[in-house]
């Protein structure tokens, strides 16, 4: 083989490799076909959505997905001659942390964990799954009792197609230990996620870049991270001023370094700082809330 031919072949191989590495899959690529689930067929061509058109898929719910960092989505309904039909919606998120976040936000409902993808929840009529940088739902469109086994088949087939991407938000490791069978962790990247967990007011007084929450049996614990310690301090002071002026709260007495309010349901709200983070504990037992704050302050770095 001549040197010019060898060089041409090398360049061709490199070009093919480069195109393989730069090609990016879209959500519709992970939809199962007839070979994956015999007997099932798509009722129509899958609909695809971008950040700008996501409202067409979920009018009224797109804002939260955009806040978490959705990049695209695909939606399609499948039918079977004897098993009914199921609806599949797949969301491509910015990264694995965003996928965990939107999954954690949507899985604050009653259900049973199932081993599909990185994490999955089975409810009476749909399955929620996160895998890598994707989040998807499979919903029974007909009799749920008859269709749920098929929903699980679809969920496993889709998860098998999605590439694995390791990564959970680091802030999760900073949460204190809360006891309770209903314990749930939520990761959020903006005001909508936070205010859906607890209504601090008409607007978010903290405006954190990201945050995590642990919830169980009437108790909530939040860690809100800001750009740096200076911003966290400024947000701490401004948020406290806004909350203290809100008529839904009355003043309480906190421990040194803590601010305390009592909301209309009789729950204590304790607020303190930890470096670039603001910490909030909410619940009926003030002493227990103080213990949770101290657990974080004493064991973890700002």
C-alpha positions in Angstrom: 0.0 0.0 0.0 1.4 3.4 -1.0 2.0 6.0 1.7 -0.7 8.3 0.2 -3.2 5.5 0.3 -2.3 4.6 3.9 -2.6 8.2 4.9 -6.0 8.4 3.2 -7.2 5.3 5.0 -6.0 6.7 8.4 -7.8 10.0 7.8 -11.0 8.1 6.9 -10.9 6.0 10.0 -10.2 9.1 12.2 -13.1 10.9 10.5 -15.4 8.0 11.2 -14.3 7.8 14.8 -14.8 11.5 15.3 -18.3 11.4 13.8 -19.2 8.6 16.2 -18.0 10.5 19.2 -19.7 13.8 18.2 -23.0 12.3 17.2 -25.5 12.8 20.0 -28.5 10.5 20.5 -31.9 12.1 20.9 -34.7 10.8 23.2 -36.6 9.1 20.3 -33.5 6.9 19.7 -34.3 5.0 22.9 -37.8 4.1 22.1 -38.2 0.3 21.8 -39.2 -1.2 18.4 -41.1 -4.3 17.4 -38.0 -6.5 17.9 -37.8 -5.4 21.5 -41.4 -6.0 22.4 -43.1 -8.3 19.9 -46.8 -7.5 19.2 -46.5 -3.9 20.1 -46.6 -1.1 17.6 -46.6 2.7 17.7 -50.0 4.2 17.1 -48.3 7.1 15.2 -44.9 8.6 14.6 -43.2 9.7 17.9 -43.5 13.4 18.7 -40.3 15.2 19.6 -39.8 18.4 21.5 -37.1 20.9 22.2 -36.7 23.3 25.1 -38.8 25.8 23.1 -41.6 23.4 22.3 -41.9 21.4 25.5 -45.0 23.4 26.4 -46.8 21.5 23.6 -46.2 18.2 25.5 -46.9 19.4 29.0 -48.7 22.7 29.2 -48.3 24.1 32.7 -45.6 21.6 33.8 -42.8 22.5 31.4 -41.3 25.2 33.7 -40.0 22.8 36.3 -38.4 20.6 33.6 -36.7 23.6 32.1 -35.5 24.7 35.5 -33.8 21.3 36.0 -32.2 21.5 32.6 -34.2 19.4 30.1 -32.7 19.4 26.6 -35.3 17.5 24.6 -38.2 15.0 24.9 -40.0 12.3 22.9 -43.5 11.0 23.3 -45.4 8.2 21.7 -48.3 5.8 22.4 -47.9 2.0 21.8 -50.8 -0.5 21.2 -51.2 -4.2 21.4 -54.0 -6.4 20.0 -54.8 -7.9 23.4 -52.7 -5.9 26.0 -54.2 -2.5 25.5 -51.9 0.6 25.2 -49.2 2.4 27.0 -47.8 5.9 26.8 -44.0 6.6 26.8 -42.4 10.0 27.5 -38.6 10.3 27.6 -36.7 13.4 28.7 -33.1 14.1 27.9 -31.6 16.1 30.8 -28.5 18.3 30.9 -26.6 15.8 33.0 -27.1 12.9 35.4 -27.6 15.3 38.3 -30.5 16.9 36.5 -32.0 13.5 35.7 -31.8 12.6 39.4 -33.4 15.9 40.3 -36.4 15.7 38.1 -36.9 12.0 39.1 -36.7 13.0 42.8 -39.2 15.8 42.2 -41.7 13.5 40.5 -41.3 10.5 42.8 -42.6 12.3 45.9 -45.7 10.1 45.6 -46.7 6.7 47.0 -45.2 3.8 45.1 -42.9 0.8 45.3 -39.2 0.8 44.2 -38.4 -1.5 41.4 -34.9 -2.4 40.0 -34.9 -0.7 36.6 -32.3 1.7 35.3 -30.5 3.6 38.1 -33.7 4.0 40.1 -37.4 3.4 39.4 -40.8 3.8 41.2 -43.9 1.8 40.4 -47.3 3.3 41.1 -50.9 2.1 40.4 -50.8 3.2 36.8 -47.3 4.3 35.7 -43.6 3.7 36.2 -41.0 6.5 36.8 -37.4 5.7 35.8 -34.1 7.5 35.7 -31.1 6.2 33.8 -27.9 8.1 33.2 -28.9 11.6 32.0 -32.5 10.6 31.1 -35.8 10.5 32.9 -38.8 8.7 31.5 -42.3 7.6 32.4 -44.4 4.7 31.1 -48.1 5.1 31.7 -50.9 2.5 31.4 -53.4 4.0 28.9 -56.0 1.3 29.4 -56.9 -0.9 32.4 -54.0 -0.4 34.8 -54.2 -3.8 36.4 -53.9 -5.5 33.0 -51.4 -3.0 31.5 -48.9 -2.6 34.3 -46.9 -5.7 33.5 -46.5 -4.3 30.0 -45.4 -0.9 31.5 -42.6 -2.7 33.3 -41.6 -4.5 30.1 -41.4 -1.2 28.3 -39.4 0.4 31.2 -36.8 -2.3 31.1 -36.5 -2.2 27.3 -36.0 1.6 27.3 -33.5 1.5 30.2 -31.4 -1.1 28.4 -31.1 1.2 25.5 -30.0 4.3 27.5 -26.3 4.7 28.2 -25.1 4.7 31.8 -23.8 8.0 33.2 -22.6 7.9 36.8 -23.2 10.9 39.0 -25.4 12.1 41.8 -25.5 15.6 43.3 -22.7 16.0 45.9 -25.0 18.0 48.2 -27.0 14.8 48.9 -24.1 13.5 51.0 -24.4 16.5 53.3 -27.9 15.9 54.4 -28.4 14.8 58.0 -29.9 11.4 59.0 -33.7 11.5 59.3 -35.5 8.5 60.5 -38.8 7.3 59.0 -40.1 4.8 56.4 -41.3 7.7 54.3 -37.9 9.3 53.9 -37.4 10.9 50.5 -34.5 13.1 49.1 -35.1 15.8 46.5 -32.6 17.7 44.5 -33.6 21.0 42.9 -32.0 23.7 40.7 -34.1 26.7 41.3 -37.1 28.4 42.9 -39.8 26.3 41.4 -38.4 23.1 42.9 -37.9 24.7 46.3 -41.4 26.3 46.5 -43.1 23.1 45.5 -41.5 21.5 48.6 -42.4 24.2 51.1 -44.3 27.5 50.4 -41.9 30.0 51.9 -43.9 32.8 50.3 -45.2 34.2 47.0 -41.5 34.2 45.8 -38.4 32.4 46.7 -36.5 34.5 49.3 -33.3 32.4 49.1 -32.7 32.2 45.3 -30.1 29.5 45.7 -28.2 28.0 42.7 -29.1 24.5 43.8 -30.3 22.7 46.9 -31.4 19.4 48.4 -34.1 18.4 50.8 -34.8 15.4 53.1 -38.5 14.8 53.9 -40.1 12.4 56.3 -43.3 12.3 58.4 -43.8 16.0 58.7 -40.1 17.0 58.9 -38.1 18.7 56.2 -34.5 19.7 56.1 -33.0 21.9 53.3 -29.5 22.7 52.3 -29.3 25.6 49.8 -26.0 26.3 48.1 -25.0 29.7 46.8 -22.1 30.9 44.6 -19.9 31.7 47.6 -20.0 32.5 51.3 -20.6 36.2 50.7 -23.7 35.6 48.7 -25.0 33.0 51.1 -24.7 35.6 54.0 -26.5 38.2 51.9 -29.3 35.8 51.0 -29.5 34.7 54.6 -30.1 38.2 55.9 -32.5 39.2 53.1 -34.5 35.9 53.3 -34.9 36.3 57.1 -36.1 39.8 56.7 -38.7 38.7 54.1 -39.9 35.7 56.2 -40.1 37.7 59.4 -42.3 40.3 57.8 -44.7 37.6 56.4 -47.9 37.5 58.4 -48.1 33.7 58.0 -45.2 33.4 60.6 -44.8 34.5 64.1 -41.5 34.9 65.9 -40.0 32.0 67.8 -36.9 31.7 70.0 -34.0 29.8 68.5 -30.6 28.7 69.8 -27.5 30.9 69.4 -26.8 31.3 65.7 -30.3 30.2 64.7 -33.3 32.2 63.6 -36.7 30.8 64.5 -40.2 31.2 63.2 -43.5 29.4 63.7 -45.8 28.9 60.7 -49.6 28.8 60.5 -49.5 25.0 61.1 -47.6 25.3 64.3 -44.3 24.0 62.7 -41.0 25.5 63.7 -38.8 26.9 61.0 -35.1 27.1 62.0 -32.6 28.9 59.8 -28.8 29.1 60.1 -25.7 29.4 57.9 -22.9 27.1 57.0 -20.3 28.6 54.7 -21.7 29.0 51.2 -24.9 27.2 52.3 -28.0 28.1 54.1 -29.7 25.4 56.2 -33.4 25.2 57.0 -35.1 22.7 59.3 -38.9 22.6 59.5 -41.1 20.5 61.8 -43.1 20.2 65.0 -40.2 19.2 67.3 -37.9 22.2 67.8 -35.3 20.2 69.8 -35.1 17.6 67.1 -34.7 20.2 64.4 -31.9 21.8 66.3 -30.2 18.4 66.5 -30.4 18.1 62.7 -28.8 21.4 62.2 -26.0 20.6 64.6 -25.5 17.2 62.9 -24.7 19.1 59.6 -22.7 21.9 61.2 -20.6 19.6 63.3 -19.9 16.9 60.7 -19.6 18.5 57.3 -17.6 21.2 55.7 -19.2 24.4 54.4 
